[in-house]
Amino acid sequence: GRDVFVGRQPIYDRDLNLVAYELLFRNGDVAAADVVDGDLATFTVMLNALVEIGLPRLVGDKKAFVNLTRNSVLCEYATLFPKDQIVMEVLEDVTVDEELLDMIHKFSEAGYEIALDDFVFREEPRPLIDIADMVKIDVQALDEQEVRRHVAEFGDLKLLAEKVETDEEFRFCRDLGFQFFQGWFLGKPKVITVKHIPTS
């Protein structure tokens, strides 16, 4: 069988307690696969990995942030995961239309927590922001003034600062009211390799 690679990057709260992991999936075969289906392939591998390894082994009792591409949202695969342990992270490059919004809304209504990744850098349809529980903000991509502006705009959502690389950046974001933090300064992604067991 082929190996499944699961990257795991820690997410911390304001007191630097570990509260979650973002799961990053890599499949050795994806490069060779049909690119159009790349996201679906990745998602299938992820599903297999989660079923085979199990969330407890991957994240313990912490939450797992799982990246969703457009196809994986529309397939509704993500709803196979327990809603109290999964944060569905909608990636910034998805095409936002009625179909996608309806599905995300459905997930939210079912009790899943929705995070938006880097959505803030383009004029985003408000409906998606209205559905979301959390926004991730890349602090390397913005200057301090822009970070402040984003915080003001998304103040009623949970805020996660990603790519926090120094103690100074961590303090700056914490003082602005960010609740969650992710970055090399806090914890580099670790890779866990799992032997792929074909499901019969």
C-alpha positions in Angstrom: 0.0 0.0 0.0 1.0 3.6 -0.3 1.9 5.8 2.7 -0.3 8.6 3.8 1.4 11.7 5.2 -0.3 13.7 7.8 1.2 17.0 8.8 0.0 18.5 12.1 0.6 22.1 13.1 -0.3 23.1 16.6 -2.7 26.0 17.4 -2.5 27.7 20.8 -4.7 29.9 22.9 -3.8 33.3 24.5 -2.0 31.5 27.4 -0.1 29.3 25.0 -2.1 26.2 25.9 -2.3 23.8 23.0 -6.0 23.7 21.9 -6.0 22.3 18.4 -4.0 21.0 15.4 -4.4 22.0 11.8 -4.2 18.7 9.8 -2.2 19.0 6.5 -2.5 16.0 4.2 0.0 15.0 1.6 -0.4 12.0 -0.6 2.6 10.7 -2.5 0.4 9.9 -5.5 -1.4 13.2 -5.9 1.2 14.8 -8.2 0.7 12.0 -10.7 -3.0 12.0 -10.4 -5.3 14.1 -12.6 -4.9 17.6 -11.4 -8.6 18.4 -11.7 -9.3 15.7 -9.2 -6.3 16.6 -7.0 -8.4 18.1 -4.2 -10.8 15.1 -4.2 -7.8 12.7 -4.2 -6.3 14.5 -1.2 -9.6 14.5 0.6 -10.1 10.8 0.0 -6.6 10.1 1.4 -7.4 12.3 4.3 -10.6 10.4 5.0 -8.8 7.1 4.8 -6.1 8.4 7.1 -8.6 9.6 9.7 -10.6 6.4 9.5 -7.4 4.3 9.8 -5.5 6.3 12.3 -8.5 7.8 14.1 -8.7 11.3 15.4 -7.7 10.3 18.9 -4.3 9.2 17.7 -3.9 12.3 15.6 -5.1 15.0 17.9 -6.0 13.4 21.2 -8.8 15.4 22.8 -7.9 18.6 20.9 -9.8 20.0 18.0 -8.7 19.3 14.4 -8.8 22.0 11.8 -9.5 20.3 8.4 -8.9 22.2 5.1 -11.8 22.1 2.7 -11.5 22.7 -1.0 -14.7 23.4 -3.0 -15.1 19.8 -4.2 -14.7 18.4 -0.7 -17.3 20.8 0.6 -19.8 19.9 -2.1 -19.2 16.2 -1.5 -20.2 16.6 2.1 -17.5 14.2 3.1 -16.6 16.4 6.0 -19.9 15.6 7.8 -18.5 12.1 8.5 -16.3 13.7 11.1 -17.6 14.4 14.7 -18.8 18.0 14.9 -17.5 18.6 18.4 -14.0 17.9 17.3 -13.7 19.3 13.8 -13.3 22.9 12.6 -14.0 23.1 8.9 -11.5 25.5 7.4 -12.7 26.9 4.1 -9.7 27.8 1.9 -9.3 31.2 0.4 -9.3 30.1 -3.2 -12.7 28.5 -3.3 -15.3 30.0 -5.7 -18.0 31.4 -3.5 -21.5 31.0 -5.1 -25.0 30.0 -3.9 -24.1 26.3 -4.1 -21.1 26.6 -1.8 -22.9 29.0 0.6 -25.8 26.7 0.9 -23.6 23.8 1.8 -21.5 25.8 4.3 -24.7 27.1 5.8 -25.9 23.5 6.1 -22.7 22.4 7.9 -23.0 25.4 10.3 -26.7 24.6 11.0 -25.6 21.0 11.8 -23.3 22.4 14.5 -19.9 22.4 12.7 -17.5 25.3 13.4 -16.5 27.2 10.3 -13.2 29.0 9.9 -12.2 31.1 6.9 -8.6 31.0 5.8 -7.1 34.3 4.6 -10.4 35.4 3.2 -9.8 39.0 4.2 -7.5 39.9 1.3 -10.2 40.3 -1.3 -13.7 41.6 -1.4 -15.4 38.7 0.1 -19.2 38.1 -0.1 -20.5 39.0 3.3 -22.8 35.9 3.5 -19.7 33.7 4.0 -18.4 35.9 6.8 -21.9 35.9 8.3 -21.9 32.1 8.5 -18.3 31.8 9.8 -17.3 31.4 13.4 -13.6 32.3 13.0 -11.3 34.1 10.6 -7.6 33.2 10.2 -5.4 36.2 9.5 -1.9 35.8 8.0 0.1 38.3 10.0 3.1 38.1 7.6 1.0 39.3 4.7 -0.2 42.5 6.4 1.5 45.5 8.2 0.4 46.4 11.7 -2.1 49.0 10.5 -3.8 46.4 8.2 -3.9 43.8 11.0 -5.7 46.4 13.2 -8.2 47.2 10.4 -9.0 43.5 9.9 -9.5 43.0 13.7 -11.9 46.0 13.6 -13.8 44.5 10.7 -14.1 40.9 12.0 -14.3 41.8 15.7 -17.3 39.7 16.4 -15.7 36.5 15.1 -13.0 34.4 16.8 -9.7 35.5 15.4 -6.7 33.2 14.7 -3.3 34.8 13.9 -1.4 32.5 11.5 2.3 32.7 10.6 3.2 34.2 14.0 7.0 34.1 13.9 8.2 36.1 16.8 7.4 36.7 20.5 6.7 40.4 19.5 4.2 39.4 16.9 2.5 37.1 19.3 2.2 39.9 21.9 1.0 42.4 19.4 -1.8 40.1 18.2 -2.7 39.0 21.7 -3.1 42.6 22.7 -5.3 43.2 19.8 -7.7 40.5 21.0 -6.8 37.5 18.9 -7.8 34.3 20.7 -5.8 31.7 18.7 -2.2 31.6 17.4 -0.4 29.4 14.9 3.2 29.7 13.6 6.8 28.6 13.5 7.6 30.5 16.6 5.0 28.4 18.4 5.4 25.0 16.8 6.5 23.8 13.4 4.4 21.3 11.6 5.3 17.7 12.4 4.8 14.9 9.8 3.3 11.6 10.8 3.5 8.8 8.2 0.9 6.1 8.2 1.0 2.9 6.3 -2.0 2.9 4.0 -4.3 0.0 4.7 -6.6 -0.7 1.8 -10.2 -0.7 2.9 -12.0 -3.7 1.7 
